[in-house]
């Protein structure tokens, strides 16, 4: 979905920055951050990685306090982990 960075920023306000090659101290969000969309709205960002057949969430950044539905996020992570 993130093929047009300008469009994604215009529609959801998500600045897609791939910080893989930046030194850790200069990263704003993290190594590789994904948007969290819920009901068509950007509610946060998260960084995760696969480990031992599962998904480990490293960091979650909500756009606003309470903007992330924790149960919906956990369900999405479970579904992501199940998709091999």
LOSE-143452 format. One record per residue (C-alpha): residue in three letters; z, y, x. Coordinates in steps of 0.001 Angstrom, whole numbers, padded with zeros to 6 digits, always signed. Layout:
BEGIN
ALAZYX ...
//
This chain:
BEGIN
UNK+000000+000000+000000 UNK+000648+002412+002827 UNK-002885+002972+004008 UNK-002982+006667+003218 UNK+000069+008319+004737 UNK-000695+011737+003253 UNK-001045+010265-000249 UNK+002212+008304+000023 UNK+004035+011445+001155 UNK+002460+013530-001626 UNK+003221+011030-004418 UNK+006650+009747-003360 UNK+007823+012105-000644 UNK+007949+009193+001803 UNK+007073+010285+005312 UNK+005655+007090+006786 UNK+006490+007173+010469 UNK+006089+004092+012592 UNK+008717+004568+015301 UNK+008241+001263+017098 UNK+007063+002930+020280 UNK+009603+005744+020292 UNK+012722+005353+022411 UNK+015637+004275+020187 UNK+017464+007576+020738 UNK+014449+009531+019391 UNK+013967+007488+016199 UNK+014751+009304+012984 UNK+014916+006240+010734 UNK+014469+003076+012752 UNK+012074+000639+014377 UNK+010033-000027+011210 UNK+011202+001450+007923 UNK+009880+000567+004471 UNK+010109+002616+001286 UNK+012246+001479-001645 UNK+010486+002240-004888 UNK+012240+001637-008201 UNK+010506+002361-011497 UNK+007903+004481-009741 UNK+010375+006634-007818 UNK+011286+006653-004136 UNK+014993+005781-004132 UNK+015494+004978-000464 UNK+014287+003424+002745 UNK+015300+000266+004511 UNK+014831-001552+007764 UNK+015018-005337+007880 UNK+013872-008307+009899 UNK+013366-012041+009390 UNK+015883-014361+010959 UNK+016493-018093+010494 UNK+014207-018246+007452 UNK+015905-015330+005723 UNK+015776-011567+005670 UNK+018470-009519+007375 UNK+018769-005925+006195 UNK+019640-003743+009168 UNK+019998-000362+007498 UNK+019512+001208+004073 UNK+019065+004949+003609 UNK+019354+006081-000032 UNK+017415+009204-000955 UNK+020436+010357-002971 UNK+023918+008911-003475 UNK+023766+006124-006042 UNK+019961+006123-006183 UNK+019640+002461-005189 UNK+020294-000258-007758 UNK+022166-002693-005500 UNK+021532-005718-007735 UNK+017785-004999-007944 UNK+017629-004493-004165 UNK+019473-007772-003493 UNK+017121-009582-005882 UNK+014076-008106-004137 UNK+015402-009142-000719 UNK+015994-012695-001997 UNK+012426-012851-003314 UNK+011118-011489-000010 UNK+013086-014122+001917 UNK+011677-016874-000307 UNK+008088-015732+000351 UNK+007158-017550+003494 
//
